[in-house]
Amino acid sequence: MTVNRFECVLSVLLHEEPPVTPQVLGFTNEMSRAKFIPIIESNIDKRSVYFEGEVRSAMCEITAAGLEHIEKALRVADYMDNFIVGVGGGGIRIKRVIESGEEWSIVEWETGARWRVGTSRTIWARQYIDYPVKTEDDIDNLELPDPDDPARYEGLEKAIKYVVDRGFFPSCSINGFFSGVWYFLRGPLEVILRDMYVRRGFLKKIIAKFGEFNLKAEKNLLERGAMMIEWPDDLGYRDGTFMSPKLYEELIYPWHVKAIELAHKYGAFVNMHSHGNINSLVPLFVRANLDMLNPVGPTDNMDLKSLKEKYGEDLCFLGGLSKNIGFMSAEELKEHLLDRLRVGSPGGGYILGSEGDIPVEMSIENFELLLRMSRKYRRNRIL
């Protein structure tokens, strides 16, 4: 029986149990991609399949070259059995590369923020160099890119249709309402956290400026047919949240509610990413009518079993696999995979994924083993 990935994801979002539990697996960093993508591509050449699962937000209209890029993305997604495919976004983009070296580059974003990015040994890293907002006057003078510029969304409708026609579920991205401020306007994180307590009015004003940009970008995506909106908003670390639930409710929650309500107005779903032990915030996500939360990290003390029992009727979960899968033996990997599926799959509302994607430390043998086992055991009649 041929499985339609789009229909399986839709079943999960509607809290139905699909015939196959969907999966979304990416790569931890560019080193991981560089290690595993050539393996995938060499194996793809031996098979007759369609194409991978990641279409960059910088993709423009589907010309012959653009179509080839999407097909290549879908071909890798097919190989990895990913069910959700990114088709574009309305977020902040890199404006220029100021300096480029063998391992490091300095990039400037459209907001004027500057990062130093690259690798240190086997770790991809970023170093924050400069940010555009230092004083209240900077907020008033800040010029963000025009979120209504149609050139930022060229080809999106065609990309969405192309991905759906091939049986994948398309997703569009915006920046986070908390992490976007930290990344592109004010950061780094410790500065934002200090602002919460000593300059709260100032921080609220920054969040409002970026929040309005985000909502306009989201509206443009939705008007072009976006079916899922996702954003990253890391709200915690292993031992807890970066802010109390009360502060989250005051500063960030209103913007999450607006973004979720906007998506639902267009009949779309919302998938929010947040690392950290954010158990104390989940009731607020449920109140906001969030559709899906990822990555539900075991090492962040996010217990999939407990979350499903408490919130599974209202909230879907994507993730559950440990970021330490790269260090597991074949037998440990199998047992961990089966445990996640036994906990997450029954009753629907679950998509398999990893809190750290596929790390560079994973052996090629275990990478291929994971994909084979996952294809086999995600068929719900087996469990």
Secondary structure, 3 states (H helix, E strand, C coil): CCCCHHHHHHHHHCCCCCCECCECCCECCHHHHHHHHHHHHHHHCCCCCCCCCECCCCCCCCCHHHHHHHHHHHHHHHHHCCCEEEEEECCCCEEEEEEECCCEEEEEECCCCEEEEEEECCEEEEEEEECCCCCHHHHHHCCCCCCCCHHHHCCHHHHHHHHHHCCCEEEEECCCCCHHHHHHCCCCHHHHHHHHHHCHHHHHHHHHHHHHHHHHHHHHHHHCCCCEEEEECCCEECCEECCCHHHHHHHCHHHHHHHHHHHHHCCCEEEEECCCCCHHHHHHHHHCCCCEEECCCHHHCCCHHHHHHHHCCCCEEEEEECHHHHHCCHHHHHHHHHHHHHHHCCCCCEEEEECCCECCCCCHHHHHHHHHHHHHHCECCCC
